[in-house]
């Protein structure tokens, strides 16, 4: 981890917010996301990323289109995904979309690729969940070939073959920064290392330090594959407010019903206030005052050797005021404090 290059960014899943108790429309939410990205840039944050979902309450189903709109409204902030479901996307179309985004944003495009934790896209686009692993492996192979080796000749089982194919617009040489998102699978960690791609850890519950073994495995695998050292990032949920109590109360009001719904779908624990408070204290919820959140980010950055931390700042029906406050405080107060804390650690070492 290099403190001089530590990045702090925002992740959105396009969650629909409220405004004075009124639920915003899908169109209003999309326009708000453009405004929030502009705010993120103005307060000095490094990356703004948007996910990919196909369910009620989310508006991030056309991520490259939204990122292109943000690109025209911003100048500096890097634009990414959190994550792109490669398994149900066509690599050729994906390349064209992101090479276009990279061009119109003047080289600011990047992405995180994943296999999907929410699987609505599989039936929606006619894919069989039984092919979960094969879809991702073949499509990752093709997508990285398109970024690194054009013209491309390729054949597989998941799409039509390519013969001496060139795509336009061309990406910059070597492609755009492409991370592999990992929710806990060691095989995914090894796959990222095999391709020489940065690793993004999606940590949404429990103590983040338990992923230290995954990071160790990643760096060992990079060495064994003869790949150069790559950055490691973390994606987690949270909110920043004036005080710890204010932040905890605001986030609980939205987090509790979301986790209760997910619990019914996926068998998660019941969202009690006691468990919630434990997540705030030592778990993967980064909720609190600027100092509390900065201290917690700096702690996990040291423990997991992070070069980047992305905060998922939106959650279903959270007020737009709370979202804006988080963005403001994260950029103006948390980011400089994290860099200061990491620099102090380097001096002490």
RASUL-V356876 format. One record per backbone hydrogen bond with DSSP energy under -0.5 kcal/mol. NH is the residue of the N-H (numbers start at 0). CO is the residue of the C=O. Records with the same first field share a line. If there is no record, write none. Layout:
NH->CO + CO
This chain:
2->0
4->1
5->2
6->306
8->308
9->46
10->310
11->48
15->56
17->317
18->21
21->18
23->16
28->24
29->25
30->26
31->27
32->28
33->29
34->30
35->31
36->32
37->33
38->34
39->35
40->36
41->37
42->38
43->40
44->39
45->7
46->7
47->77
48->9
49->79
50->11
57->54
58->13
59->12
62->59
64->61
65->61
66->62
67->63
68->64
69->65
70->66
71->67
72->68 + 69
73->69 + 70
77->45
78->107
79->47
81->49
82->111
83->111
84->82
85->83 + 113
86->113
87->84
88->85
90->88
93->89
94->90
95->91
96->92
97->93
98->94
99->95
100->96
101->97
102->98
103->99
104->100
105->102
106->101
109->78
110->176
112->178
113->83
121->118
122->118
123->119
124->120
125->122
126->121
128->126
130->127
131->128
134->130
135->131
136->132
137->133
138->134
139->135
140->136
141->137
142->138
143->139
144->140
145->141
146->142
147->143
148->144
151->164
153->161
161->153
164->151
173->146
174->171
176->108
178->110
179->197
180->112 + 178
181->199
188->184
189->185
190->186
191->187
192->188
193->189
194->190
195->191 + 192
196->191
197->177
198->230
199->179
200->198 + 232
201->181 + 199
202->200 + 234
203->201
209->206
210->207
211->208
212->209
214->210
215->211
216->212
217->213
218->214
219->215
220->216
221->217
222->218
223->219
224->220
225->222
226->221
232->198
233->307
234->200
235->309
236->283
237->311
238->285
240->287
246->242
247->243
248->244
249->245
250->246
251->247
252->248
253->249 + 250
254->250
255->251
257->253
258->254
259->255
260->256
261->257
262->258
263->259
264->260
265->261
266->262
271->269
275->271
276->272
277->273
278->274
279->275
280->276
281->277
282->277 + 278
284->278
285->236 + 283
286->284
287->238
292->288
293->289
294->290
295->291
296->292
297->293
298->294
299->295
300->296
301->297
302->298
303->299
304->300
305->300
306->231
307->231
308->6
309->233
310->8
311->235 + 309
312->10 + 310
313->10
316->15
317->314
319->17
322->318
323->319
324->320
325->321
326->322
327->323
328->324
329->325
330->326
331->327
332->328
333->328
334->329
336->332
337->333
338->334
339->335
340->336
341->337
342->338
343->339
344->340
345->341
346->342
347->343
348->344
